Amino acid sequence: MNIVVRRYGSGSCYCRPDTTSEKENRDFYVPESITDVQWSPILFVRISKAGKCIGKKFASRYYDKFGFGALLYCSCNKIDTIDNLSIAFSSCIDHSSLLPAQSDDPSELESAGTIYQVRKNSEVIYASGCQDGNNDLKTLIEDTVCLASQLTSLRTGDVVAVELSEITRLALREEKEISFAGESGNKTLFDTKIIF
């Protein structure tokens, strides 16, 4: 299984291996060499049918479930922006892709009532609805499925994700430990600690 990620506001994608996937709410222990952890909220779908060069008209036929999650990025130098080297480095760190079980019906992507919130130490740091301003998430994820399938063959079980905001700092080593939780509606999607 590959995790194909589309960067926020970009037409580029990169892949993370399945070893980065975390579905069981295990705490994230930050490697000793890391000084800070950054993050981005994501919308992701599970590919239910293999495909290559999928046309936009047919994209909805290639996934059966969606979910919200988060990607963690690690840096060794307390920088405010993440660079390509940091992305490559983070793509190798186990359990850095928080992908809770996808159980939502894709038709809910068109519902304005579906809200995704993320909290750091009980404080909301991200909140969005499925149709938040001009951000139509169904169109966004289907465009991403098309883009990803032009770059690589998608296989059953792969995950295609799109970042919903820019990568921002989540925690510094000096903080030692933070709680990090995401919820959609009344469901807790992930609830973990990031421990330095």
Disulfide bonds with the S-S distance in Angstrom:
none
